[in-house]
Amino acid sequence: MEFEALFLGLEPVTALAVGVGVLVLAPLVGMATKSELADSARETAKKTLVVVFEAFDKAQSAVAEAGESLQDLVAEAKAERTASQNGASAPPQEVNLSD
């Protein structure tokens, strides 16, 4: 919920009192939990980096596989083009003449 929506129905003096109270209490709460917040932020950053590294590795291998597939496709197309230029349109097929 946004702060504007929260204070929309309050009198201006009440809203001012709430704002001053938050300003007074914020440093006190921050001092009490500063090390806990720092540890929590560090753990969160570490977990985020692990996820980013894993995603990078997966993306890297996907790009490598796509590159290999593209190289295979290009090689097949070149071979097909060379075969059609040499007059060989299709590989020989086996024919069975027994009745």
ABEGO torsion letter per residue (X at the ends): XBAAAAAAABBAAAAAAAAAAAAAAAAAAAAAAAAAAAAAAAAAAAAAAAAAAAAAAAAAAAAAAAAAAAAAAAAAAAAAAAAAAAGBABBBBBBBABX
